[in-house]
Amino acid sequence: MVTILALAAAVLYGTADFLGGVASRRASVFAVLATTVPAGAAVVIVVALLGEVPGLSSLLGHGLGSPTSVGGWGAAGWAALSGICGAAGLAAFYAGFAAAPISVVAPVAALVSTVLPVGIAVAGGERPTSRMMAGGLICLVGLLLLVAERFPGLRLGRLPGDIAVERDRFRLYVPLATSVLLSLVLTLLLWLFGRR
């Protein structure tokens, strides 16, 4: 069930990203936010109310009327901070869509947005499986390929810090920056796999 909910969230977030990106190209970022945020709030209220319906409460969690739905002041503080960060992130996200191709902004934002929660989960003691790490590595390779396509000067072997000297009959190539980058990536992977 968790996997189905995660996939549904990914599909819905991806659809929302695309629709918001298209809207951001036709209207100002704040006009788009002024429409999307209240519409999203209406959906959240309906889902919270449906949590009280027998049979759905186990799927959706507790509704607005249950004693555990509100939580203490600590929960309210975290929720308020989440709302502030979410609104600021959404504004930056839509501004990115207005200025750059959706095919660049969406995958970069999606991948980078996973770093914080996954990092905190790992720091809190959770250990990703080898399949999860392989999936993360595939995403990281995809991001690197995307960046390399957009910035041709930043390809492996041609990074700033790589030394290349060419003369008539002499060629010297020392890939310092590329070697350091690959060493860091391999060290991180060996460390992650060695912790099991």
TORLUMSE-619436 format. One line per field, with one value per residue: residue number from 1; residue in three letters; x, y, z of N, C-alpha, C, O in turn. Coordinates in nm, 2 decimals, decimal comma. Layout:
k: [NUM;...]
r: [Ala;...]
n.east: [X;...]
n.north: [Y;...]
n.up: [Z;...]
ca.east: [X;...]
ca.north: [Y;...]
ca.up: [Z;...]
c.east: [X;...]
c.north: [Y;...]
c.up: [Z;...]
o.east: [X;...]
o.north: [Y;...]
o.up: [Z;...]
% end
This chain:
k: [1;2;3;4;5;6;7;8;9;10;11;12;13;14;15;16;17;18;19;20;21;22;23;24;25;26;27;28;29;30;31;32;33;34;35;36;37;38;39;40;41;42;43;44;45;46;47;48;49;50;51;52;53;54;55;56;57;58;59;60;61;62;63;64;65;66;67;68;69;70;71;72;73;74;75;76;77;78;79;80;81;82;83;84;85;86;87;88;89;90;91;92;93;94;95;96;97;98;99;100;101;102;103;104;105;106;107;108;109;110;111;112;113;114;115;116;117;118;119;120;121;122;123;124;125;126;127;128;129;130;131;132;133;134;135;136;137;138;139;140;141;142;143;144;145;146;147;148;149;150;151;152;153;154;155;156;157;158;159;160;161;162;163;164;165;166;167;168;169;170;171;172;173;174;175;176;177;178;179;180;181;182;183;184;185;186;187;188;189;190;191;192;193;194;195;196]
r: [Met;Val;Thr;Ile;Leu;Ala;Leu;Ala;Ala;Ala;Val;Leu;Tyr;Gly;Thr;Ala;Asp;Phe;Leu;Gly;Gly;Val;Ala;Ser;Arg;Arg;Ala;Ser;Val;Phe;Ala;Val;Leu;Ala;Thr;Thr;Val;Pro;Ala;Gly;Ala;Ala;Val;Val;Ile;Val;Val;Ala;Leu;Leu;Gly;Glu;Val;Pro;Gly;Leu;Ser;Ser;Leu;Leu;Gly;His;Gly;Leu;Gly;Ser;Pro;Thr;Ser;Val;Gly;Gly;Trp;Gly;Ala;Ala;Gly;Trp;Ala;Ala;Leu;Ser;Gly;Ile;Cys;Gly;Ala;Ala;Gly;Leu;Ala;Ala;Phe;Tyr;Ala;Gly;Phe;Ala;Ala;Ala;Pro;Ile;Ser;Val;Val;Ala;Pro;Val;Ala;Ala;Leu;Val;Ser;Thr;Val;Leu;Pro;Val;Gly;Ile;Ala;Val;Ala;Gly;Gly;Glu;Arg;Pro;Thr;Ser;Arg;Met;Met;Ala;Gly;Gly;Leu;Ile;Cys;Leu;Val;Gly;Leu;Leu;Leu;Leu;Val;Ala;Glu;Arg;Phe;Pro;Gly;Leu;Arg;Leu;Gly;Arg;Leu;Pro;Gly;Asp;Ile;Ala;Val;Glu;Arg;Asp;Arg;Phe;Arg;Leu;Tyr;Val;Pro;Leu;Ala;Thr;Ser;Val;Leu;Leu;Ser;Leu;Val;Leu;Thr;Leu;Leu;Leu;Trp;Leu;Phe;Gly;Arg;Arg]
n.east: [0,08;0,20;0,38;0,20;0,07;0,29;0,37;0,13;0,14;0,37;0,29;0,08;0,21;0,39;0,21;0,09;0,32;0,38;0,14;0,14;0,38;0,32;0,12;0,27;0,41;0,22;0,11;0,17;0,40;0,29;0,02;-0,04;0,03;-0,17;-0,39;-0,34;-0,27;-0,51;-0,68;-0,55;-0,57;-0,84;-0,87;-0,71;-0,87;-1,10;-0,99;-0,90;-1,15;-1,27;-1,12;-1,26;-1,45;-1,57;-1,36;-1,22;-1,06;-0,84;-0,68;-0,64;-0,57;-0,61;-0,90;-1,02;-1,18;-1,08;-0,91;-0,64;-0,58;-0,51;-0,29;-0,01;0,12;0,38;0,35;0,19;0,37;0,57;0,41;0,33;0,58;0,64;0,44;0,53;0,78;0,70;0,54;0,73;0,91;0,75;0,70;0,96;0,99;0,79;0,88;1,12;1,02;0,90;1,12;1,30;1,34;1,08;1,16;1,41;1,40;1,20;1,31;1,55;1,47;1,31;1,49;1,68;1,52;1,48;1,70;1,72;1,51;1,58;1,85;1,81;1,66;1,85;2,04;1,90;1,90;1,78;1,83;1,89;1,80;1,99;1,87;1,74;1,95;2,07;1,87;1,88;2,14;2,11;1,93;2,10;2,30;2,14;2,08;2,34;2,39;2,20;2,28;2,53;2,46;2,34;2,54;2,81;3,08;3,12;3,18;3,28;3,62;3,67;3,64;3,65;3,97;4,09;4,38;4,51;4,73;4,85;5,07;5,28;5,41;5,35;5,16;4,98;4,79;4,61;4,37;4,27;4,05;3,84;3,93;3,93;3,65;3,54;3,67;3,56;3,29;3,30;3,42;3,21;3,01;3,13;3,15;2,88;2,78;2,95;2,86;2,66]
n.north: [-0,12;0,12;0,17;0,21;0,44;0,61;0,61;0,72;0,97;1,07;1,07;1,25;1,48;1,52;1,58;1,81;1,97;2,00;2,12;2,36;2,47;2,52;2,71;2,91;3,02;3,16;3,34;3,56;3,45;3,49;3,51;3,26;3,11;3,22;3,10;2,82;2,76;2,80;2,62;2,38;2,38;2,34;2,08;1,94;1,99;1,85;1,58;1,55;1,56;1,33;1,14;1,08;0,90;0,58;0,30;0,45;0,59;0,44;0,44;0,71;0,83;1,01;1,22;1,56;1,58;1,41;1,33;1,31;1,45;1,72;1,76;1,87;2,19;2,18;2,02;2,19;2,40;2,28;2,22;2,48;2,58;2,41;2,48;2,75;2,70;2,54;2,71;2,91;2,75;2,66;2,91;2,97;2,74;2,77;3,01;2,93;2,76;2,95;3,07;2,88;2,57;2,33;2,07;2,07;2,21;2,06;1,78;1,84;1,98;1,78;1,57;1,70;1,77;1,54;1,50;1,63;1,51;1,23;1,24;1,32;1,11;0,90;0,99;0,97;0,70;0,53;0,29;0,27;0,03;-0,18;-0,17;0,07;0,25;0,20;0,29;0,56;0,62;0,59;0,80;1,01;0,99;1,05;1,31;1,43;1,38;1,54;1,80;1,80;1,81;2,06;2,23;2,23;2,27;2,15;1,87;1,54;1,50;1,74;1,93;2,23;2,28;2,05;1,97;2,06;2,07;2,16;2,13;2,17;1,91;1,79;1,68;1,72;1,59;1,61;1,50;1,64;1,75;1,59;1,34;1,38;1,42;1,18;1,01;1,10;1,03;0,75;0,68;0,76;0,58;0,33;0,36;0,38;0,12;-0,04;0,00;-0,17]
n.up: [0,00;0,07;-0,13;-0,35;-0,27;-0,27;-0,54;-0,65;-0,54;-0,66;-0,93;-0,92;-0,82;-1,03;-1,24;-1,14;-1,13;-1,41;-1,50;-1,35;-1,44;-1,71;-1,67;-1,54;-1,75;-1,88;-1,71;-1,42;-1,16;-0,91;-0,96;-1,04;-0,81;-0,64;-0,73;-0,73;-0,46;-0,29;-0,42;-0,38;-0,10;-0,06;-0,15;0,04;0,27;0,21;0,19;0,45;0,59;0,48;0,61;0,83;0,75;0,79;0,71;0,52;0,69;0,78;0,55;0,48;0,72;1,03;1,05;1,05;1,28;1,48;1,79;1,76;1,53;1,53;1,71;1,92;2,02;1,92;1,69;1,54;1,50;1,34;1,12;1,03;0,96;0,76;0,57;0,51;0,40;0,19;0,04;-0,03;-0,17;-0,38;-0,51;-0,61;-0,77;-0,97;-1,07;-1,18;-1,38;-1,55;-1,65;-1,76;-1,94;-1,88;-1,89;-1,78;-1,53;-1,37;-1,33;-1,20;-0,97;-0,86;-0,80;-0,63;-0,43;-0,29;-0,14;0,12;0,29;0,27;0,36;0,62;0,72;0,69;0,87;1,10;1,14;0,97;0,71;0,38;0,13;-0,09;-0,34;-0,33;-0,31;-0,55;-0,73;-0,65;-0,74;-1,01;-1,06;-0,99;-1,19;-1,41;-1,36;-1,37;-1,64;-1,76;-1,67;-1,79;-2,06;-2,08;-2,01;-2,18;-2,12;-1,88;-1,87;-1,78;-1,75;-1,87;-1,68;-1,48;-1,35;-1,44;-1,61;-1,91;-2,17;-2,48;-2,74;-3,03;-3,08;-2,84;-2,58;-2,29;-2,03;-1,74;-1,55;-1,29;-1,14;-1,23;-1,15;-0,87;-0,82;-0,91;-0,73;-0,49;-0,53;-0,56;-0,31;-0,14;-0,22;-0,16;0,11;0,18;0,10;0,26;0,52;0,58]
ca.east: [0,00;0,29;0,43;0,10;0,05;0,41;0,35;0,02;0,19;0,47;0,22;0,00;0,30;0,44;0,11;0,08;0,44;0,36;0,03;0,19;0,48;0,25;0,05;0,37;0,45;0,11;0,07;0,28;0,41;0,20;-0,12;-0,05;0,02;-0,30;-0,49;-0,31;-0,27;-0,65;-0,74;-0,49;-0,62;-0,97;-0,85;-0,66;-0,98;-1,19;-0,92;-0,91;-1,28;-1,29;-1,05;-1,35;-1,54;-1,53;-1,31;-1,12;-0,97;-0,72;-0,61;-0,61;-0,52;-0,72;-0,96;-1,01;-1,25;-1,03;-0,83;-0,50;-0,56;-0,45;-0,16;0,02;0,18;0,49;0,31;0,14;0,49;0,63;0,32;0,34;0,71;0,62;0,37;0,61;0,88;0,63;0,50;0,85;0,96;0,66;0,72;1,09;0,97;0,72;0,97;1,21;0,94;0,88;1,25;1,38;1,25;1,02;1,24;1,53;1,36;1,13;1,39;1,65;1,40;1,26;1,60;1,74;1,42;1,49;1,83;1,70;1,44;1,66;1,96;1,77;1,62;1,97;2,10;1,81;1,91;1,72;1,93;1,84;1,84;2,08;1,79;1,71;2,08;2,09;1,78;1,94;2,25;2,06;1,88;2,22;2,36;2,06;2,10;2,47;2,38;2,12;2,36;2,64;2,40;2,31;2,67;2,91;3,21;3,13;3,18;3,39;3,74;3,68;3,60;3,75;4,07;4,16;4,49;4,53;4,83;4,87;5,17;5,30;5,44;5,35;5,02;4,98;4,65;4,60;4,23;4,27;3,91;3,76;3,97;3,88;3,51;3,51;3,71;3,46;3,17;3,33;3,43;3,08;2,94;3,19;3,11;2,74;2,77;3,02;2,79;2,56]
ca.north: [0,00;0,24;0,19;0,26;0,58;0,69;0,62;0,81;1,10;1,11;1,10;1,37;1,59;1,55;1,64;1,95;2,05;2,03;2,22;2,48;2,52;2,58;2,83;3,01;3,08;3,24;3,44;3,58;3,34;3,51;3,48;3,11;3,07;3,27;3,01;2,68;2,73;2,78;2,50;2,27;2,38;2,28;1,93;1,90;1,99;1,73;1,46;1,55;1,52;1,19;1,06;1,03;0,80;0,44;0,23;0,53;0,65;0,37;0,47;0,85;0,88;1,07;1,34;1,69;1,57;1,31;1,40;1,31;1,52;1,86;1,75;1,97;2,31;2,14;1,98;2,31;2,48;2,21;2,24;2,62;2,59;2,33;2,57;2,86;2,65;2,49;2,83;2,97;2,66;2,67;3,03;2,95;2,64;2,83;3,11;2,85;2,72;3,06;3,12;2,77;2,46;2,24;1,94;2,09;2,25;1,96;1,67;1,89;2,00;1,65;1,50;1,77;1,78;1,42;1,49;1,66;1,41;1,11;1,26;1,32;0,97;0,82;1,04;0,92;0,56;0,44;0,24;0,24;-0,10;-0,17;-0,13;0,22;0,32;0,18;0,39;0,70;0,64;0,61;0,94;1,10;0,98;1,12;1,46;1,47;1,38;1,66;1,91;1,80;1,85;2,20;2,30;2,15;2,28;2,08;1,73;1,47;1,51;1,88;2,01;2,33;2,21;1,95;2,04;2,02;2,15;2,10;2,21;2,11;1,77;1,76;1,69;1,68;1,59;1,56;1,52;1,65;1,77;1,47;1,24;1,41;1,40;1,03;0,95;1,12;0,95;0,61;0,67;0,76;0,45;0,22;0,38;0,34;-0,02;-0,10;0,02;-0,28]
ca.up: [0,00;0,08;-0,27;-0,43;-0,23;-0,31;-0,69;-0,68;-0,50;-0,77;-1,06;-0,90;-0,81;-1,16;-1,31;-1,08;-1,18;-1,55;-1,52;-1,29;-1,53;-1,82;-1,62;-1,51;-1,87;-1,93;-1,61;-1,33;-1,06;-0,79;-1,00;-1,04;-0,67;-0,58;-0,78;-0,69;-0,32;-0,24;-0,48;-0,30;0,04;-0,07;-0,16;0,17;0,36;0,17;0,23;0,60;0,63;0,44;0,71;0,94;0,70;0,82;0,60;0,46;0,79;0,78;0,44;0,48;0,85;1,11;1,00;1,13;1,41;1,57;1,89;1,72;1,41;1,55;1,77;2,01;1,96;1,84;1,56;1,47;1,46;1,23;1,01;0,99;0,90;0,63;0,48;0,47;0,31;0,07;-0,05;-0,09;-0,27;-0,50;-0,59;-0,68;-0,87;-1,08;-1,14;-1,27;-1,50;-1,63;-1,71;-1,81;-1,99;-1,78;-1,89;-1,69;-1,39;-1,30;-1,28;-1,11;-0,85;-0,80;-0,74;-0,52;-0,31;-0,21;-0,06;0,26;0,37;0,27;0,44;0,76;0,75;0,71;0,99;1,21;1,16;0,86;0,61;0,25;0,08;-0,21;-0,46;-0,31;-0,34;-0,70;-0,78;-0,63;-0,82;-1,15;-1,07;-0,99;-1,32;-1,50;-1,33;-1,43;-1,79;-1,79;-1,65;-1,89;-2,19;-2,08;-1,99;-2,24;-2,06;-1,75;-1,89;-1,71;-1,83;-1,91;-1,57;-1,43;-1,26;-1,52;-1,68;-2,05;-2,24;-2,61;-2,82;-3,17;-3,07;-2,70;-2,52;-2,14;-1,98;-1,60;-1,51;-1,15;-1,09;-1,27;-1,06;-0,73;-0,82;-0,92;-0,61;-0,39;-0,56;-0,53;-0,17;-0,08;-0,25;-0,08;0,25;0,20;0,09;0,36;0,65;0,60]
c.east: [0,09;0,34;0,33;0,07;0,17;0,41;0,24;0,07;0,29;0,39;0,14;0,10;0,36;0,34;0,09;0,20;0,42;0,26;0,07;0,30;0,42;0,18;0,15;0,42;0,34;0,06;0,18;0,28;0,31;0,06;-0,14;-0,06;-0,11;-0,41;-0,46;-0,31;-0,41;-0,71;-0,68;-0,54;-0,76;-0,96;-0,80;-0,78;-1,07;-1,12;-0,92;-1,04;-1,32;-1,22;-1,14;-1,45;-1,49;-1,48;-1,20;-1,02;-0,84;-0,63;-0,55;-0,56;-0,64;-0,77;-0,95;-1,08;-1,19;-0,93;-0,68;-0,47;-0,48;-0,31;-0,13;0,07;0,30;0,46;0,26;0,26;0,55;0,54;0,32;0,47;0,71;0,55;0,45;0,72;0,82;0,59;0,62;0,91;0,88;0,68;0,85;1,07;0,90;0,80;1,07;1,14;0,92;1,01;1,33;1,29;1,21;1,11;1,37;1,49;1,30;1,22;1,49;1,58;1,35;1,38;1,66;1,65;1,42;1,60;1,80;1,63;1,52;1,78;1,92;1,73;1,75;2,04;2,03;1,82;1,85;1,83;1,86;1,89;1,93;2,00;1,76;1,84;2,10;2,00;1,83;2,06;2,21;2,01;2,00;2,29;2,28;2,07;2,23;2,46;2,30;2,20;2,47;2,58;2,38;2,44;2,78;3,05;3,23;3,12;3,30;3,51;3,77;3,64;3,70;3,84;4,14;4,26;4,51;4,62;4,86;4,97;5,19;5,32;5,43;5,20;5,03;4,83;4,65;4,46;4,22;4,13;3,83;3,80;3,92;3,73;3,48;3,56;3,61;3,33;3,19;3,35;3,30;3,00;2,99;3,15;2,97;2,72;2,84;2,96;2,69;2,60]
c.north: [0,13;0,27;0,25;0,41;0,67;0,71;0,72;0,95;1,15;1,15;1,23;1,50;1,63;1,62;1,79;2,03;2,09;2,14;2,36;2,55;2,59;2,71;2,94;3,08;3,17;3,35;3,46;3,47;3,36;3,49;3,33;3,06;3,11;3,18;2,87;2,66;2,72;2,65;2,38;2,26;2,32;2,13;1,88;1,89;1,87;1,60;1,44;1,51;1,38;1,09;1,01;0,93;0,66;0,37;0,32;0,59;0,57;0,40;0,62;0,90;0,94;1,19;1,45;1,67;1,48;1,38;1,40;1,39;1,65;1,85;1,86;2,09;2,28;2,10;2,10;2,39;2,42;2,23;2,38;2,64;2,52;2,42;2,68;2,81;2,60;2,60;2,89;2,88;2,66;2,79;3,02;2,85;2,70;2,94;3,04;2,80;2,83;3,10;3,01;2,66;2,37;2,11;1,95;2,12;2,13;1,84;1,72;1,91;1,87;1,58;1,57;1,77;1,65;1,41;1,52;1,56;1,27;1,12;1,26;1,18;0,88;0,86;0,99;0,77;0,47;0,41;0,20;0,10;-0,08;-0,13;0,02;0,29;0,31;0,28;0,53;0,73;0,66;0,75;1,04;1,11;1,06;1,27;1,51;1,47;1,51;1,79;1,92;1,84;2,00;2,29;2,22;2,16;2,20;1,92;1,66;1,47;1,65;1,97;2,12;2,27;2,10;2,03;1,98;2,12;2,08;2,19;2,13;1,96;1,72;1,78;1,64;1,69;1,53;1,60;1,53;1,66;1,65;1,36;1,26;1,38;1,25;0,96;0,97;1,04;0,80;0,58;0,67;0,63;0,34;0,24;0,34;0,19;-0,09;-0,09;-0,09;-0,39]
c.up: [0,00;-0,06;-0,36;-0,40;-0,28;-0,46;-0,72;-0,65;-0,61;-0,90;-1,04;-0,89;-0,95;-1,25;-1,27;-1,13;-1,32;-1,57;-1,46;-1,38;-1,65;-1,78;-1,59;-1,63;-1,93;-1,83;-1,51;-1,22;-0,95;-0,83;-1,00;-0,90;-0,61;-0,63;-0,72;-0,54;-0,26;-0,30;-0,41;-0,16;0,04;-0,08;-0,03;0,27;0,34;0,21;0,38;0,65;0,59;0,54;0,82;0,88;0,73;0,70;0,53;0,56;0,80;0,67;0,44;0,62;0,92;1,05;1,09;1,27;1,51;1,67;1,84;1,59;1,42;1,61;1,87;1,94;1,88;1,70;1,47;1,42;1,34;1,10;0,95;0,91;0,76;0,53;0,43;0,37;0,18;-0,02;-0,11;-0,20;-0,40;-0,58;-0,67;-0,79;-0,99;-1,15;-1,23;-1,39;-1,60;-1,71;-1,78;-1,86;-1,87;-1,77;-1,81;-1,55;-1,31;-1,25;-1,18;-0,97;-0,78;-0,73;-0,62;-0,40;-0,23;-0,12;0,09;0,34;0,38;0,37;0,59;0,81;0,78;0,84;1,11;1,23;1,06;0,76;0,48;0,20;-0,05;-0,33;-0,45;-0,35;-0,49;-0,77;-0,77;-0,72;-0,97;-1,17;-1,07;-1,13;-1,42;-1,48;-1,39;-1,58;-1,83;-1,78;-1,76;-2,03;-2,19;-2,07;-2,05;-2,18;-1,94;-1,77;-1,82;-1,81;-1,88;-1,80;-1,54;-1,33;-1,33;-1,60;-1,81;-2,12;-2,37;-2,69;-2,95;-3,15;-2,92;-2,65;-2,38;-2,10;-1,84;-1,55;-1,35;-1,09;-1,12;-1,17;-0,92;-0,72;-0,83;-0,79;-0,50;-0,41;-0,52;-0,38;-0,10;-0,10;-0,17;0,06;0,28;0,20;0,21;0,50;0,68;0,69]
o.east: [0,05;0,35;0,36;0,06;0,15;0,44;0,26;0,04;0,28;0,43;0,14;0,06;0,37;0,37;0,08;0,19;0,45;0,28;0,04;0,30;0,46;0,19;0,12;0,47;0,37;-0,01;0,28;0,18;0,25;-0,02;-0,25;-0,14;-0,17;-0,51;-0,56;-0,36;-0,44;-0,78;-0,75;-0,56;-0,79;-1,04;-0,85;-0,78;-1,12;-1,19;-0,94;-1,05;-1,39;-1,25;-1,11;-1,52;-1,37;-1,54;-1,10;-0,91;-0,74;-0,50;-0,44;-0,50;-0,75;-0,69;-0,89;-1,04;-1,23;-0,87;-0,61;-0,36;-0,41;-0,22;-0,22;0,07;0,33;0,53;0,28;0,26;0,59;0,59;0,32;0,48;0,76;0,59;0,44;0,73;0,88;0,61;0,62;0,95;0,93;0,68;0,86;1,13;0,94;0,79;1,10;1,20;0,93;1,00;1,41;1,17;1,28;1,12;1,43;1,55;1,34;1,21;1,52;1,64;1,36;1,36;1,69;1,69;1,37;1,61;1,85;1,68;1,52;1,81;2,00;1,75;1,75;2,09;2,09;1,76;1,88;1,92;1,78;2,00;1,94;2,05;1,76;1,83;2,15;2,04;1,82;2,07;2,27;2,03;1,99;2,33;2,33;2,07;2,24;2,52;2,34;2,20;2,50;2,66;2,40;2,44;2,85;3,13;3,34;3,05;3,40;3,50;3,88;3,59;3,82;3,80;4,25;4,23;4,53;4,59;4,90;4,95;5,11;5,24;5,50;5,14;5,07;4,77;4,68;4,43;4,16;4,09;3,75;3,71;3,88;3,69;3,39;3,49;3,58;3,28;3,11;3,31;3,28;2,94;2,92;3,13;2,94;2,65;2,80;3,00;2,65;2,53]
o.north: [0,23;0,39;0,34;0,49;0,78;0,82;0,80;1,04;1,27;1,25;1,32;1,60;1,74;1,71;1,88;2,15;2,21;2,24;2,46;2,67;2,69;2,81;3,06;3,19;3,26;3,44;3,38;3,40;3,27;3,45;3,28;2,97;3,03;3,17;2,80;2,55;2,62;2,58;2,28;2,15;2,24;2,06;1,77;1,79;1,80;1,51;1,33;1,43;1,31;0,98;0,91;0,87;0,63;0,38;0,26;0,63;0,63;0,39;0,64;1,02;0,92;1,27;1,44;1,73;1,47;1,49;1,49;1,40;1,69;1,92;1,94;2,10;2,35;2,13;2,11;2,45;2,49;2,25;2,39;2,70;2,57;2,42;2,72;2,87;2,62;2,59;2,93;2,93;2,65;2,79;3,06;2,87;2,68;2,95;3,09;2,81;2,81;3,16;3,04;2,66;2,34;2,05;1,85;2,05;2,11;1,81;1,65;1,87;1,86;1,52;1,50;1,77;1,65;1,33;1,45;1,51;1,21;1,03;1,21;1,14;0,81;0,78;0,97;0,72;0,35;0,49;0,11;0,06;0,04;-0,06;0,09;0,40;0,41;0,34;0,61;0,84;0,74;0,82;1,14;1,21;1,13;1,34;1,61;1,56;1,57;1,87;2,02;1,90;2,06;2,40;2,14;2,06;2,19;1,86;1,72;1,44;1,68;2,08;2,11;2,21;2,06;2,13;1,86;2,23;1,96;2,31;2,04;1,88;1,63;1,88;1,53;1,80;1,41;1,71;1,44;1,58;1,61;1,29;1,16;1,32;1,21;0,87;0,88;0,99;0,74;0,48;0,59;0,58;0,26;0,14;0,28;0,13;-0,20;-0,16;-0,10;-0,48]
o.up: [-0,07;-0,10;-0,44;-0,49;-0,32;-0,51;-0,81;-0,72;-0,65;-0,96;-1,13;-0,94;-0,98;-1,32;-1,35;-1,16;-1,35;-1,64;-1,52;-1,39;-1,69;-1,86;-1,62;-1,62;-2,02;-1,87;-1,52;-1,20;-0,90;-0,75;-0,96;-0,87;-0,53;-0,56;-0,68;-0,50;-0,19;-0,23;-0,38;-0,11;0,13;-0,01;0,01;0,35;0,43;0,27;0,43;0,74;0,67;0,54;0,89;0,96;0,70;0,59;0,48;0,52;0,83;0,68;0,41;0,62;0,88;0,99;1,20;1,37;1,62;1,63;1,89;1,55;1,34;1,57;1,89;1,82;1,78;1,61;1,35;1,31;1,24;0,99;0,83;0,80;0,66;0,41;0,31;0,26;0,07;-0,14;-0,23;-0,30;-0,51;-0,70;-0,78;-0,90;-1,10;-1,27;-1,33;-1,50;-1,72;-1,82;-1,86;-1,83;-1,78;-1,66;-1,78;-1,46;-1,20;-1,13;-1,08;-0,87;-0,66;-0,62;-0,52;-0,29;-0,12;-0,02;0,17;0,44;0,48;0,44;0,67;0,92;0,87;0,91;1,22;1,32;1,06;0,74;0,48;0,23;-0,09;-0,42;-0,55;-0,42;-0,55;-0,87;-0,86;-0,77;-1,04;-1,27;-1,15;-1,17;-1,51;-1,58;-1,45;-1,64;-1,93;-1,87;-1,81;-2,11;-2,30;-2,12;-1,98;-2,20;-1,89;-1,70;-1,80;-1,93;-1,93;-1,83;-1,57;-1,23;-1,28;-1,66;-1,83;-2,14;-2,37;-2,70;-2,98;-3,22;-2,88;-2,69;-2,36;-2,11;-1,83;-1,52;-1,29;-1,01;-1,03;-1,12;-0,85;-0,63;-0,75;-0,75;-0,42;-0,31;-0,45;-0,33;-0,01;-0,01;-0,12;0,13;0,38;0,28;0,25;0,59;0,79;0,72]
% end
